[in-house]
Amino acid sequence: MNRTSRNPRRTRTLPLICLAACAASGCARVPQDLSYRFRPGEPPATYRFEITAGRIETDANGNEKEVLTKKNAAYFLAVEPLRRRDGKTWLKLEPRKAPGAGFGAVPETTGETVVMDDKGRIAERFGGRSPFGVELVFPELPRRRVKPGDSWSVKRVTKVGVSERELPWRYTYEGKGRGDSRNCRLITLAVRHEEDVPSTLPRGVRISIQARHRVDGELCFGTSRLMRARYSERTDITLSAAGGEQLSMKRATFQRCAVEWTEKD
């Protein structure tokens, strides 16, 4: 007979000792698997979007002031899993305006169907496009397990002023939340882009267009879906011309978006 069988009580207490040691040493750093779980046939999940947008004016002293063009404009997005095959799920997305949601209301849009895997990678899209991007509700998740501080990047076509650029969206897993977010796994988002595009107009007028674009986000991910998120976006465009006379024009715009699942996980 070995020692373990002669002392069964000690054997039973070992798991408790291990759990206590795990809590003391920080098992929150155990790698986490972030994945969506879609269940065809279940009722649609509904997300509420609230958008505030406008331009930023700067006075002679350099003080900035927001001028709103949208305030608390809102809409709902219903997400219904239709079927599942080969590790992918067909999701029906139906946006609709929220009544009494402030000025600058979101325009009516048609629904669409997306084919997505459990990490949020879209394989196909059918129908119209949902406003403000599916990636706000379904950010693409990492293929590997992650610990706090781990990052991953996803390239997305992003609007910068009147142009579009393919930019890296960098996500970072921050770990388990605290307080009201204690049931969440927190993810932050950062997008940074700067460019200077020189050009020459007729009569030898040289112009330079400088663009700076940034997006920041904080996402609360539950056991199998996004619970809520807040995004802020700002674009600064400066046009400078040199020729017979100097000319400089600046334009800054912003948008803030809050997303929340309207049911409890």
Buried (B, 14 or more C-beta within 10 A) or exposed (E): EEEEEEEEEEEEEEEEEEEEEEEEEEEEEEEBEBBBEBEEEEEBBBBBBBBBBBBBEEEEEEEEEBEBBBBBBBBBBBBBBEEBEEEBBBBBBBBBBBEEBBEBBBEEBEBBBBBBBBBBBBEEBEEEBBBBBBBBBBBBBBEEEBEBEBEBBBEBEBEBBEEEBEBBBBBBBBBEBEEEBEEBBBBBBBBEBEEEEEEEEEEEBEBBBBBBBBBBBBBBBBEEBBBBBBBBBBBBBBBBBEEEEEEEEEEBBBBBBBBBBEEEE
